[in-house]
Amino acid sequence: EIVPPFPYGGPTVWVAWAGERVLYGSTAVDGRPTVAAIPASGGVPEEIVPDAASAAASPDGSTIVFGRNGVLWKLDAARGDAEPLVPGAVSPAILRDGHRMVFISLRTDKQSPWIVPLHGGEPVEVIDAFAGAGTLAVSPDGRRLLFASASSWVVCDLPSCTNRRD
């Protein structure tokens, strides 16, 4: 066990690597959701982002994307500066290149996966197909996307969900 139950404990519903740290969903002492982190080698956990959930990080841990009130925010881990990135979005997953992110959104009539550059820009729908919140996963090489659809798991090639396999 590398995550002590205090001060940032509670039911963990997600984890993510952020360089040499592990990010995880937690509950602060006052009961609010928080993004916490702990060194992978063990140590003392710290609160990274208060009042936030559903985080992802670039492979080197320099950029953290987190959800707060239906908006995905981008945090520069070194400076501590956060800025809104995508409204109406949940379930971020940063690609291995550290420059793009996939997420779930209801931007159209369907809850579907989208992709956007981390430096900002217009999000593009990956595929017009239902994707369950919390089910997005990017392959370790960053070339494929996995998500739960209405009746099956879908694997497809990024960035436009070509070569779809259900």
Secondary structure, 3 states (H helix, E strand, C coil): CCCCCCCCECCCCCEEEECCEEEEEEECCCCCEEEEEEECCCCCCEEEEECCEEEEECCCCCEEEEEECCEEEEEECCCCCEEEEEECEEEEEECCCCCEEEEEECCCCCCEEEEEECCCCCCEECCCCCCCCCCCEECCCCCEEEEECCCCEEEEECCCCEEEEC
